[in-house]
């Protein structure tokens, strides 16, 4: 049950991250034209940041025996994996604003 929870959460959060990435890269609905494709490059950091988080979660659990892993460990690491998606937005938008970089 524990491996299913970890692997299932990595897959589910990865599919959600891909969906969010694809939705925002294609541009918001307000900008969408009927027969054109708009690519917004602002969201390309989302997937690498999620990938780093998924790798760290997988590495954390692959180094330990499943018998020694508690459900609290699983919940906390899975929550941190889900938090990498908003972290990607934060790094993409807020950090350049703090540094004063204008687009």
GICOR-V864793 format. One line per field, one symbol per residue. burial: # if it has 9 or more other C-alpha atoms within 8 Angstrom, else .. Layout:
burial->???
This chain:
burial->....##..##..##..##..#.#####....#.....#.#..#####.##..##..#...#.......#....#..##.###.##.######.####......
